[in-house]
């Protein structure tokens, strides 16, 4: 497959939103970015930033009925900047797809068969794959002649060995219902682990990294020589670290206990664990900045929430240190990981015997660049690496369509 242009449009379609970026892969430059939100509501909003021209951000609020109308509005904004979807410079459209199961291990050109398989995976990703499919089908209708490529959140994690990916339940039941560890945030973990190796001046194949993707959703991954060997999220993004609104790890019998003793339905428990737990369940806030402000004012609930959050982080750092055997770096990324110095400091504190430490001055600095925050000469580097999932998706898409 040979593409004529060098531009890639990256689409991330949610249930009521579409995020997008247009990148030129000749130099990695961002030409435009934006967000359509509240699709299907009377108060739909589109925010478009023309990065290529340095122009002012444009916002509009008007009803946007569905994803088709949303993408048409995006196309109109891009056309206003001379970057329309009909441009011969557009090589492909890349789609973030949350769940690719075991089947999709790399970026994949979208065909009818691929669409059918993504649809078959809806039972293990009921909140995400339907929206991803809607975005794909809408984009294909707008540009049926253009290569459309799916990049899967789960793909990076398909290198996990079976002993890490399988749960200890009846094998026949697990296989029949696709119950296993899949992992998520894969494009972020791939990008950050590679960038961490670059920061250390080494080839990714030589480096073992623990990547901590800490946003409202949070996950940890053990990366050995550029390959995922374990990750904290499982069948769904609920397992693992404490998150903004998700509980992360808990005894599965909690579900039975609530069903039997609190008369809660499966849907109510699902909502509790995914939307009303984590930081917001512990202290009523899921914004780490607000939690830190409350701690500074002596708020005990906020302090406990922070301590639980950090305790879980430490457990995963220690566990993945054991899985990897040798660790060259621990990398923090995403909104909390990149910006919350107290989280990084607290997560590493007490791990000096493992060769881990942070330099207080370096850790306190604010920067949008990848950097080390560990003392010079540390046995294990501690890094802050801003993630760039859109660039990672565009890079993978462009490599596929120009191969």
C-alpha positions as CSV (number, residue, x, y, z in Angstrom):
1,X,0.0,0.0,0.0
2,X,1.4,3.4,-1.0
3,X,0.0,6.7,0.2
4,X,0.5,9.8,-1.8
5,X,0.0,12.4,1.0
6,X,1.7,12.7,4.3
7,X,-1.2,13.8,6.5
8,X,-3.1,11.5,8.9
9,X,-6.3,12.5,10.7
10,X,-6.6,10.8,14.1
11,X,-10.2,10.2,15.4
12,X,-11.1,9.2,18.9
13,X,-14.9,8.6,18.9
14,X,-16.6,8.4,22.3
15,X,-20.3,7.7,23.0
16,X,-21.1,11.5,22.8
17,X,-17.9,13.0,21.7
18,X,-15.2,13.0,18.9
19,X,-11.6,14.2,19.6
20,X,-9.4,14.7,16.6
21,X,-6.0,15.8,15.4
22,X,-4.6,16.3,12.0
23,X,-0.8,15.6,11.7
24,X,1.7,15.9,8.9
25,X,3.9,12.9,9.2
26,X,6.6,14.5,7.0
27,X,7.8,16.3,10.2
28,X,5.3,15.2,12.9
29,X,3.7,18.7,12.9
30,X,0.2,19.1,14.3
31,X,-2.0,21.0,11.8
32,X,-5.2,21.1,13.6
33,X,-6.9,19.7,16.8
34,X,-10.3,19.8,18.3
35,X,-13.2,18.3,20.2
36,X,-16.9,17.8,19.5
37,X,-18.8,17.1,22.7
38,X,-22.3,16.5,23.9
39,X,-23.3,15.0,20.6
40,X,-27.1,14.4,20.4
41,X,-27.8,17.2,22.9
42,X,-29.2,20.7,22.3
43,X,-26.0,22.2,23.8
44,X,-23.5,20.4,21.6
45,X,-20.1,22.1,21.4
46,X,-17.3,22.1,18.9
47,X,-13.8,23.5,19.8
48,X,-11.3,23.8,16.9
49,X,-7.7,24.9,17.1
50,X,-6.0,25.7,13.7
51,X,-2.4,24.9,14.8
52,X,-0.9,25.2,11.4
53,X,-1.7,28.9,11.0
54,X,-1.4,29.8,14.7
55,X,-4.9,31.2,14.5
56,X,-7.3,31.7,17.4
57,X,-9.3,28.8,18.8
58,X,-12.8,28.7,17.3
59,X,-15.8,27.6,19.4
60,X,-19.4,27.0,18.4
61,X,-22.5,25.8,20.3
62,X,-25.3,24.3,18.3
63,X,-27.2,21.1,18.3
64,X,-25.2,18.3,16.6
65,X,-27.5,15.4,16.1
66,X,-25.2,12.4,15.7
67,X,-21.6,11.4,14.8
68,X,-22.2,11.9,11.1
69,X,-23.1,15.5,11.7
70,X,-20.2,15.9,14.1
71,X,-17.6,14.7,11.5
72,X,-19.2,16.8,8.9
73,X,-18.8,19.8,11.2
74,X,-15.1,18.8,11.8
75,X,-14.6,18.5,8.0
76,X,-16.0,22.0,7.6
77,X,-13.7,23.4,10.2
78,X,-10.7,21.7,8.6
79,X,-11.8,23.0,5.1
80,X,-11.9,26.5,6.5
81,X,-8.2,26.2,7.2
82,X,-7.4,24.8,3.8
83,X,-7.1,21.3,5.3
84,X,-10.2,19.6,4.0
85,X,-10.9,15.9,4.0
86,X,-10.8,16.0,0.2
87,X,-7.2,17.1,0.2
88,X,-4.8,14.9,-1.8
89,X,-2.3,15.4,1.1
90,X,-4.6,13.3,3.4
91,X,-3.0,9.8,3.4
92,X,-5.3,8.0,5.9
93,X,-7.7,8.3,8.8
94,X,-6.6,6.5,12.0
95,X,-9.2,5.4,14.6
96,X,-8.5,4.7,18.2
97,X,-10.4,1.5,19.0
98,X,-10.4,0.5,22.7
99,X,-10.8,-3.3,22.5
100,X,-9.2,-5.5,19.9
101,X,-9.2,-8.8,21.9
102,X,-6.5,-11.3,21.2
103,X,-6.9,-11.0,17.4
104,X,-5.6,-7.5,16.7
105,X,-1.9,-7.2,17.6
106,X,-1.0,-4.3,15.4
107,X,-2.6,-1.4,13.4
108,X,-5.1,-2.9,11.0
109,X,-6.6,-1.7,7.7
110,X,-10.3,-1.6,8.3
111,X,-12.4,-4.0,6.2
112,X,-15.9,-5.4,6.6
113,X,-14.4,-8.4,8.3
114,X,-12.5,-6.2,10.8
115,X,-15.7,-4.2,11.5
116,X,-17.5,-7.4,12.2
117,X,-14.8,-8.6,14.6
118,X,-14.8,-5.2,16.5
119,X,-18.6,-5.6,16.8
120,X,-18.2,-9.2,18.1
121,X,-16.0,-7.7,20.9
122,X,-18.7,-5.4,22.1
123,X,-19.6,-7.7,25.1
124,X,-16.2,-7.1,26.6
125,X,-16.2,-3.4,25.8
126,X,-19.8,-2.3,25.8
127,X,-19.1,1.4,26.6
128,X,-16.3,1.9,24.0
129,X,-16.4,-0.3,21.0
130,X,-19.9,0.8,19.8
131,X,-18.8,4.4,19.8
132,X,-15.6,3.5,18.0
133,X,-17.6,1.7,15.4
134,X,-19.9,4.6,14.8
135,X,-16.9,6.9,14.2
136,X,-15.3,4.5,11.8
137,X,-18.5,4.0,9.8
138,X,-19.1,7.7,9.6
139,X,-15.6,8.4,8.4
140,X,-15.8,5.7,5.8
141,X,-19.0,7.2,4.5
142,X,-17.3,10.6,4.2
143,X,-14.2,9.2,2.5
144,X,-14.8,5.6,1.2
145,X,-11.8,5.8,-1.1
146,X,-9.3,6.6,1.8
147,X,-7.5,4.0,3.9
148,X,-9.0,3.8,7.3
149,X,-6.9,2.2,10.0
150,X,-7.8,0.9,13.5
151,X,-5.2,1.2,16.2
152,X,-6.2,-0.8,19.3
153,X,-5.6,0.1,22.9
154,X,-5.1,-3.5,23.7
155,X,-2.6,-4.3,20.9
156,X,0.5,-3.4,22.9
157,X,-0.5,-5.9,25.6
158,X,-0.9,-8.9,23.3
159,X,2.7,-9.8,24.0
160,X,1.9,-10.8,27.5
161,X,2.7,-14.4,28.3
162,X,-0.2,-16.6,29.0
163,X,0.7,-16.9,32.7
164,X,0.2,-13.2,33.0
165,X,-2.8,-12.9,30.7
166,X,-4.9,-15.7,32.1
167,X,-7.1,-15.6,35.2
168,X,-7.2,-18.6,37.5
169,X,-10.8,-19.6,36.6
170,X,-12.2,-22.6,34.7
171,X,-10.5,-22.6,31.3
172,X,-13.5,-23.6,29.3
173,X,-15.6,-20.8,30.8
174,X,-12.9,-18.3,30.3
175,X,-12.4,-19.2,26.6
176,X,-16.1,-19.3,25.9
177,X,-16.6,-15.8,27.2
178,X,-13.2,-14.3,26.3
179,X,-12.3,-13.7,30.0
180,X,-8.7,-12.8,30.3
181,X,-6.4,-9.8,30.9
182,X,-6.3,-7.5,27.9
183,X,-5.0,-4.3,29.2
184,X,-5.6,-0.8,28.0
185,X,-3.8,2.6,27.4
186,X,-1.6,0.5,25.0
187,X,-0.7,3.4,22.7
188,X,0.4,5.5,25.6
189,X,2.5,2.7,27.2
190,X,4.1,1.9,23.8
191,X,5.0,5.6,23.2
192,X,6.2,6.3,26.8
193,X,8.3,3.2,27.1
194,X,10.0,4.0,23.8
195,X,10.6,7.6,24.7
196,X,12.0,6.6,28.1
197,X,14.6,4.4,26.3
198,X,15.5,7.4,24.1
199,X,15.8,9.5,27.2
200,X,18.3,7.0,28.6
201,X,20.2,7.0,25.3
202,X,19.4,3.3,24.7
203,X,17.5,1.1,22.2
204,X,14.1,0.1,23.6
205,X,15.1,-3.6,23.2
206,X,17.8,-3.0,25.9
207,X,15.5,-1.3,28.5
208,X,13.1,-2.6,31.1
209,X,10.6,0.1,32.1
210,X,7.6,0.3,34.5
211,X,5.2,2.8,32.9
212,X,2.6,4.5,35.2
213,X,-0.1,6.1,33.1
214,X,-1.9,8.2,35.7
215,X,-4.9,10.1,34.5
216,X,-8.6,9.9,35.5
217,X,-8.1,6.3,34.2
218,X,-4.8,4.8,35.5
219,X,-2.7,1.8,34.6
220,X,0.7,0.3,35.2
221,X,2.7,-1.8,32.7
222,X,5.8,-3.8,32.9
223,X,7.8,-3.4,29.7
224,X,10.7,-5.7,29.0
225,X,12.8,-4.8,26.0
226,X,10.0,-2.9,24.3
227,X,7.4,-5.7,24.9
228,X,4.6,-5.7,27.5
229,X,4.9,-8.6,29.9
230,X,2.2,-7.5,32.4
231,X,-0.3,-4.7,32.9
232,X,-2.7,-3.7,35.7
233,X,-6.0,-3.3,33.7
234,X,-7.7,-6.6,32.9
235,X,-10.8,-7.8,31.0
236,X,-12.0,-4.2,31.4
237,X,-10.4,-0.9,32.5
238,X,-11.7,-1.4,36.0
239,X,-8.9,-3.5,37.4
240,X,-5.7,-2.3,38.9
241,X,-4.7,1.1,40.3
242,X,-7.0,3.5,42.2
243,X,-8.5,5.8,39.6
244,X,-10.6,9.0,39.5
245,X,-13.9,7.2,39.7
246,X,-12.9,3.5,39.4
247,X,-12.1,1.3,42.4
248,X,-9.3,-0.7,40.8
249,X,-8.4,-4.0,42.6
250,X,-10.9,-5.3,45.1
251,X,-12.0,-8.7,46.4
252,X,-14.5,-10.1,43.8
253,X,-16.7,-11.2,46.7
254,X,-17.5,-7.5,47.4
255,X,-19.9,-7.8,44.4
256,X,-21.7,-10.9,45.9
257,X,-21.8,-9.2,49.3
258,X,-23.5,-6.1,47.9
259,X,-25.9,-8.1,45.8
260,X,-27.0,-10.2,48.8
261,X,-26.9,-7.7,51.6
262,X,-27.5,-4.4,50.0
263,X,-30.0,-5.7,47.4
264,X,-27.9,-4.0,44.7
265,X,-28.4,-5.0,41.1
266,X,-25.6,-5.9,38.7
267,X,-26.1,-2.5,37.0
268,X,-26.0,-0.6,40.3
269,X,-22.8,-2.4,41.3
270,X,-21.3,-1.7,37.9
271,X,-22.1,2.0,38.3
272,X,-20.7,2.0,41.9
273,X,-17.4,0.5,40.9
274,X,-16.8,2.4,37.7
275,X,-18.4,5.8,38.4
276,X,-18.7,6.3,42.1
277,X,-15.5,4.8,43.5
278,X,-11.8,5.5,43.4
279,X,-10.8,9.0,44.5
280,X,-14.3,10.4,44.1
281,X,-15.8,7.7,46.2
282,X,-13.2,8.1,48.9
283,X,-13.2,11.9,49.2
284,X,-15.7,13.4,46.8
285,X,-13.1,14.7,44.4
286,X,-11.3,13.1,41.5
287,X,-9.1,16.1,40.6
288,X,-5.7,15.5,42.2
289,X,-5.1,19.3,42.4
290,X,-8.2,19.8,44.5
291,X,-7.3,16.8,46.7
292,X,-3.8,18.3,47.3
293,X,-5.4,21.7,48.2
294,X,-7.7,20.0,50.7
295,X,-4.7,18.1,52.2
296,X,-2.8,21.3,52.7
297,X,-5.9,22.6,54.6
298,X,-5.9,19.6,56.9
299,X,-8.7,17.6,55.3
300,X,-8.4,14.0,56.6
301,X,-10.6,12.4,54.0
302,X,-8.5,13.8,51.2
303,X,-5.3,12.7,52.9
304,X,-6.7,9.1,53.3
305,X,-7.7,9.1,49.6
306,X,-4.2,10.2,48.6
307,X,-2.6,7.6,50.8
308,X,-4.7,4.8,49.4
309,X,-3.9,6.0,45.9
310,X,-0.2,6.0,46.5
311,X,-0.2,2.7,48.4
312,X,-1.7,1.0,45.4
313,X,1.0,2.6,43.2
314,X,3.8,1.4,45.4
315,X,2.4,-2.2,45.3
316,X,2.4,-2.2,41.5
317,X,5.9,-0.7,41.3
318,X,7.2,-3.5,43.6
319,X,5.2,-6.2,41.9
320,X,6.5,-5.2,38.4
321,X,10.0,-4.8,39.7
322,X,9.7,-8.5,40.7
323,X,8.2,-9.5,37.3
324,X,11.0,-7.7,35.4
325,X,13.9,-8.8,37.6
326,X,15.8,-5.7,36.4
327,X,14.4,-2.2,36.1
328,X,16.1,0.6,34.2
329,X,13.4,3.2,34.7
330,X,10.1,4.1,36.2
331,X,8.2,6.5,33.9
332,X,5.3,8.7,35.0
333,X,2.9,9.9,32.4
334,X,-0.6,11.4,31.7
335,X,-2.3,14.2,33.5
336,X,-1.5,13.2,37.1
337,X,1.8,11.5,36.3
338,X,3.1,14.4,34.4
339,X,1.9,17.2,36.6
340,X,1.5,16.0,40.2
341,X,5.0,16.1,41.8
342,X,3.6,15.0,45.2
343,X,2.3,11.8,43.7
344,X,5.7,11.0,42.1
345,X,7.5,11.8,45.3
346,X,5.2,9.8,47.5
347,X,5.1,6.8,45.2
348,X,8.9,6.5,45.1
349,X,9.5,7.4,48.8
350,X,10.8,4.4,50.8
351,X,12.0,2.5,47.7
352,X,15.6,3.5,48.0
353,X,16.7,-0.1,48.6
354,X,15.4,-0.8,45.0
355,X,17.6,1.9,43.6
356,X,14.7,4.4,43.3
357,X,14.7,8.0,44.4
358,X,13.6,11.4,43.2
359,X,15.5,14.7,43.4
360,X,13.2,17.2,45.2
361,X,14.3,20.1,43.0
362,X,14.1,18.3,39.7
363,X,10.7,16.7,40.7
364,X,9.3,20.1,41.5
365,X,10.1,21.7,38.1
366,X,7.3,22.1,35.6
367,X,8.2,21.2,32.0
368,X,6.4,19.9,29.0
369,X,9.4,17.9,28.0
370,X,10.6,14.4,28.8
371,X,13.0,14.5,31.7
372,X,14.7,12.6,34.5
373,X,13.7,13.6,38.1
374,X,16.0,11.1,39.8
375,X,19.4,12.1,41.3
376,X,22.4,11.8,39.0
377,X,23.9,8.4,39.2
378,X,20.7,6.6,40.4
379,X,20.7,2.9,39.7
380,X,17.1,3.2,38.4
381,X,16.0,6.3,36.6
382,X,12.7,8.0,37.5
383,X,11.3,9.8,34.4
384,X,8.5,12.1,33.6
385,X,7.5,11.5,29.9
386,X,4.5,13.4,28.5
387,X,2.4,10.9,26.5
388,X,1.3,11.6,23.0
389,X,-1.3,9.0,22.0
390,X,-2.4,10.9,18.9
391,X,1.2,11.0,17.5
392,X,1.7,7.3,18.3
393,X,-1.6,6.4,16.5
394,X,-0.6,8.6,13.5
395,X,2.9,7.1,13.4
396,X,1.5,3.6,13.4
397,X,-1.1,4.4,10.7
398,X,1.3,6.1,8.4
399,X,3.8,3.3,8.7
400,X,1.1,0.9,7.6
401,X,-0.2,2.8,4.6
402,X,3.3,3.6,3.3
403,X,4.7,0.1,3.8
